[in-house]
Amino acid sequence: MTTYAVGDIQGCYNELARGLDKINFDQSKDTLLCVGDLVNRGPDSLKVVNLLKSLKNQCVTVLGNHDIHLLSMIYQIRKPRHLDSVDDILSCSHKQDIADWLRQKPLVIVNKNQRYVLCHAGIYPWWNLKQATKRANEVELLLKDEQSCIKLLKKVYGNNPNIWDKSLRKQQRYRFILNAFTRMRFCGVNGRLNLSESGYSGKLRKNRIPWFNIENASLSEYRVIFGHWSALGFYNTSNHLGLDTGCVWGRHMTFAKIPKKPSKLKPIKKNNIIIVPNL
């Protein structure tokens, strides 16, 4: 019984399939953790979704911003953009089943035994873990009901509000929560999300601090497994594991073997990192 995490797949079916072969993934006992962004920009989104669905409970995934975008396109709330590549899903006979499957996926998963937190973009540093899971659940409940999901997606797009206030209500509240879990990279010292910049130089500025560089004591006993940030690439510390290594941009897909019950959190060992080049 082995748990593997994989970075942003984004429709790169061949690399996903090769990676599962490379790790000798056994559907009868192994588990695959996906950090979200299962679809879009890559060539085979439908094949990726069909494969992951076939793994049933052995595939554990959270939602990424591209998965949310796909839901908006299936429900005809948004039209495909220039770089979108999900026509295979939008034209398939079972796109409603795919939408139903995606809507049941959470924004964050906490595993106390293996001491990991799985999310797409990260955990907003001004929320403790209990607050983060509670606020994720607010949006997850709306997504699970189709009519509530459609209503949410019609009003959820935008960059504001970009700072958390517990007094936020309804659509503004849901928009911030969804942006934090699926789009966040940088924050300001005051808690403001910087959603306009995606590059990574390693240099810190007061309005451009990577979320994981801001202390969050509630996460000290957990490893946060995330994706969303191809410019950051592979990021491996005791408490953070970033797995978006830009496969869709011609680089590679990264798998990591997650310890069963770590007595002490440490960076993932090199021999437990599996690299699958984009050929």
C-alpha positions as CSV (number, residue, x, y, z in Angstrom):
1,M,0.0,0.0,0.0
2,T,1.9,3.0,-1.3
3,T,0.8,6.6,-1.7
4,Y,2.1,8.7,-4.6
5,A,1.5,12.3,-5.3
6,V,1.7,13.8,-8.8
7,G,2.0,17.3,-10.0
8,D,-0.3,19.2,-12.4
9,I,-1.3,16.8,-15.2
10,Q,-3.1,19.3,-17.5
11,G,-4.2,16.8,-20.2
12,C,-0.7,15.2,-20.5
13,Y,-2.0,11.6,-20.7
14,N,1.1,10.0,-22.2
15,E,3.3,11.2,-19.3
16,L,0.7,10.3,-16.7
17,A,0.4,6.7,-18.1
18,R,4.2,6.3,-18.4
19,G,4.5,7.6,-14.8
20,L,2.0,5.1,-13.5
21,D,3.9,2.3,-15.3
22,K,7.2,3.6,-13.9
23,I,6.0,3.5,-10.3
24,N,4.3,0.1,-10.9
25,F,1.0,1.6,-9.6
26,D,-1.2,-1.1,-8.3
27,Q,-4.9,0.0,-8.4
28,S,-5.8,-2.7,-5.9
29,K,-3.8,-1.2,-3.1
30,D,-1.9,2.0,-4.1
31,T,-3.2,5.6,-3.9
32,L,-2.6,8.5,-6.3
33,L,-2.8,12.0,-4.9
34,C,-3.4,14.7,-7.6
35,V,-2.8,18.4,-6.8
36,G,-5.5,19.5,-9.3
37,D,-5.4,21.0,-12.8
38,L,-6.1,17.6,-14.3
39,V,-7.1,19.2,-17.6
40,N,-6.4,21.9,-20.2
41,R,-3.5,23.2,-22.2
42,G,-2.3,19.6,-22.8
43,P,-3.4,17.4,-25.7
44,D,-5.5,14.7,-24.0
45,S,-7.7,16.0,-21.2
46,L,-10.5,13.5,-21.9
47,K,-8.1,10.5,-21.7
48,V,-6.6,11.8,-18.5
49,V,-10.1,12.2,-16.9
50,N,-11.2,8.8,-18.1
51,L,-8.0,7.2,-16.7
52,L,-8.3,8.9,-13.3
53,K,-12.0,8.1,-13.0
54,S,-11.2,4.4,-13.7
55,L,-8.9,4.4,-10.6
56,K,-12.0,5.0,-8.5
57,N,-11.2,5.6,-4.8
58,Q,-7.5,5.0,-5.5
59,C,-7.4,8.4,-7.1
60,V,-7.6,11.2,-4.6
61,T,-7.7,14.7,-6.1
62,V,-8.5,18.3,-5.2
63,L,-9.7,20.9,-7.7
64,G,-7.4,23.4,-9.5
65,N,-8.3,26.5,-11.3
66,H,-8.3,24.7,-14.7
67,D,-10.8,22.2,-13.3
68,I,-13.0,25.0,-12.2
69,H,-12.7,26.6,-15.6
70,L,-13.7,23.4,-17.3
71,L,-16.9,23.3,-15.2
72,S,-17.7,26.8,-16.3
73,M,-17.2,25.8,-19.9
74,I,-19.4,22.6,-19.5
75,Y,-22.1,24.7,-18.0
76,Q,-21.7,27.3,-20.8
77,I,-20.8,30.1,-18.4
78,R,-17.5,30.8,-20.1
79,K,-16.3,30.2,-23.6
80,P,-13.0,28.4,-24.4
81,R,-10.1,30.8,-24.6
82,H,-7.2,30.8,-27.0
83,L,-5.0,28.3,-25.2
84,D,-7.8,26.1,-23.9
85,S,-7.7,22.5,-25.2
86,V,-10.7,20.7,-23.8
87,D,-12.8,20.3,-26.9
88,D,-12.5,16.6,-26.5
89,I,-14.4,16.8,-23.2
90,L,-16.8,19.5,-24.3
91,S,-17.9,17.4,-27.3
92,C,-18.0,14.0,-25.6
93,S,-21.2,12.2,-24.8
94,H,-20.5,11.9,-21.0
95,K,-19.4,15.4,-20.2
96,Q,-22.2,15.7,-17.7
97,D,-20.7,12.7,-15.8
98,I,-17.3,14.4,-15.8
99,A,-18.9,17.5,-14.4
100,D,-20.7,15.5,-11.7
101,W,-17.4,13.8,-10.9
102,L,-15.4,17.0,-10.6
103,R,-18.1,18.8,-8.5
104,Q,-17.7,16.2,-5.8
105,K,-13.9,16.9,-5.4
106,P,-12.7,19.0,-2.5
107,L,-10.5,22.1,-2.4
108,V,-8.3,20.6,0.4
109,I,-7.7,17.3,2.0
110,V,-6.0,16.7,5.4
111,N,-4.6,13.3,6.2
112,K,-3.6,13.1,9.9
113,N,-2.0,9.7,9.7
114,Q,0.4,10.6,6.9
115,R,0.5,14.2,8.0
116,Y,-0.1,15.8,4.7
117,V,-2.4,18.6,3.4
118,L,-3.3,18.3,-0.3
119,C,-4.4,21.4,-2.1
120,H,-3.8,23.1,-5.5
121,A,-2.3,26.5,-4.9
122,G,-1.6,26.5,-1.1
123,I,-3.0,27.4,2.3
124,Y,-3.6,31.1,2.9
125,P,-1.2,32.0,5.7
126,W,-3.6,34.0,7.7
127,W,-5.9,31.0,8.2
128,N,-5.0,28.2,10.5
129,L,-5.7,24.7,9.3
130,K,-9.0,24.4,11.0
131,Q,-10.2,27.7,9.5
132,A,-8.9,26.7,6.1
133,T,-10.8,23.4,6.0
134,K,-13.9,25.1,7.3
135,R,-13.8,27.8,4.6
136,A,-13.0,25.3,1.9
137,N,-16.1,23.3,2.9
138,E,-18.3,26.4,2.4
139,V,-17.4,26.4,-1.3
140,E,-17.3,22.6,-1.6
141,L,-20.9,22.3,-0.5
142,L,-22.0,24.8,-3.2
143,L,-20.0,23.0,-5.9
144,K,-21.6,19.6,-5.0
145,D,-25.1,20.8,-5.8
146,E,-25.4,21.5,-9.6
147,Q,-27.7,24.5,-9.4
148,S,-25.7,26.1,-6.6
149,C,-22.5,25.4,-8.5
150,I,-23.8,27.1,-11.7
151,K,-25.0,30.1,-9.6
152,L,-21.5,30.3,-7.9
153,L,-19.6,30.1,-11.2
154,K,-21.5,32.9,-12.8
155,K,-20.3,35.3,-10.1
156,V,-17.1,33.9,-8.8
157,Y,-14.5,35.2,-11.3
158,G,-12.4,38.2,-10.4
159,N,-9.4,39.3,-8.3
160,N,-11.3,41.3,-5.7
161,P,-11.6,41.2,-2.8
162,N,-7.9,40.3,-2.5
163,I,-7.6,40.4,1.3
164,W,-9.5,38.2,3.8
165,D,-12.1,39.8,6.1
166,K,-14.3,37.5,8.1
167,S,-17.2,39.9,7.4
168,L,-17.1,39.1,3.7
169,R,-20.5,37.7,2.6
170,K,-21.7,35.4,-0.2
171,Q,-20.1,35.9,-3.6
172,Q,-17.2,38.0,-2.4
173,R,-16.5,35.5,0.4
174,Y,-16.7,32.5,-2.0
175,R,-14.5,34.3,-4.6
176,F,-11.7,34.9,-2.1
177,I,-11.8,31.4,-0.8
178,L,-11.7,29.9,-4.2
179,N,-8.9,32.2,-5.3
180,A,-6.9,31.3,-2.2
181,F,-7.1,27.6,-2.8
182,T,-6.7,27.6,-6.6
183,R,-4.9,30.7,-7.7
184,M,-2.7,32.0,-4.9
185,R,1.1,32.2,-5.3
186,F,2.2,35.5,-3.7
187,C,0.9,37.4,-0.7
188,G,1.7,40.8,0.7
189,V,2.8,41.3,4.3
190,N,-0.7,42.5,5.2
191,G,-2.4,39.4,3.8
192,R,-3.3,40.8,0.4
193,L,-3.2,38.2,-2.5
194,N,-1.1,39.2,-5.4
195,L,-2.9,37.4,-8.3
196,S,-1.2,39.2,-11.1
197,E,2.4,37.8,-10.9
198,S,3.4,34.2,-11.5
199,G,7.1,34.2,-12.0
200,Y,9.6,33.2,-9.4
201,S,13.0,34.7,-8.7
202,G,13.5,33.7,-5.1
203,K,13.7,37.4,-4.1
204,L,11.2,38.5,-1.4
205,R,9.4,41.8,-1.6
206,K,6.7,43.0,0.8
207,N,3.9,42.6,-1.7
208,R,5.4,39.5,-3.4
209,I,6.1,36.9,-0.8
210,P,5.5,33.2,-1.7
211,W,2.7,32.0,0.6
212,F,4.9,29.2,1.9
213,N,7.5,31.7,3.2
214,I,5.0,33.2,5.6
215,E,4.9,31.3,8.9
216,N,1.7,29.3,9.7
217,A,2.2,27.5,13.0
218,S,-0.9,25.3,12.4
219,L,0.9,23.6,9.5
220,S,4.1,22.8,11.4
221,E,3.2,19.1,11.8
222,Y,2.1,18.7,8.2
223,R,3.5,18.5,4.7
224,V,1.6,20.7,2.3
225,I,1.5,19.1,-1.1
226,F,0.6,21.6,-3.8
227,G,1.0,22.5,-7.5
228,H,-0.1,25.4,-9.6
229,W,3.3,27.1,-9.9
230,S,5.4,25.9,-12.9
231,A,7.8,28.8,-12.6
232,L,8.6,27.7,-9.0
233,G,9.0,24.1,-10.2
234,F,9.9,21.3,-7.8
235,Y,10.0,22.5,-4.2
236,N,10.9,20.1,-1.5
237,T,11.2,21.0,2.2
238,S,10.1,19.3,5.4
239,N,6.7,21.1,5.3
240,H,6.2,21.8,1.6
241,L,6.2,19.7,-1.5
242,G,5.6,21.6,-4.7
243,L,5.1,19.3,-7.7
244,D,4.2,21.5,-10.7
245,T,7.2,20.9,-12.9
246,G,5.7,22.3,-16.1
247,C,5.0,19.1,-18.0
248,V,2.4,20.9,-20.2
249,W,5.2,23.4,-21.1
250,G,7.5,20.7,-22.4
251,R,9.4,19.9,-19.2
252,H,8.4,16.9,-17.1
253,M,5.8,15.4,-14.8
254,T,6.9,14.7,-11.2
255,F,5.7,11.9,-8.9
256,A,6.6,11.6,-5.3
257,K,6.3,8.7,-2.9
258,I,4.7,9.9,0.3
259,P,5.8,8.4,3.7
260,K,3.3,6.2,5.4
261,K,3.5,7.4,9.0
262,P,6.4,9.8,9.3
263,S,7.7,10.1,12.9
264,K,9.4,13.3,11.8
265,L,8.8,15.3,8.7
266,K,11.7,15.6,6.3
267,P,12.1,16.5,2.7
268,I,11.2,13.6,0.3
269,K,14.3,11.6,-0.4
270,K,15.7,11.8,-3.9
271,N,15.1,8.1,-4.6
272,N,11.4,8.6,-3.9
273,I,11.1,11.3,-6.6
274,I,10.1,10.0,-10.0
275,I,10.6,12.2,-13.1
276,V,8.7,11.5,-16.4
277,P,10.0,13.7,-19.2
278,N,7.6,15.2,-21.7
279,L,8.6,13.5,-25.0
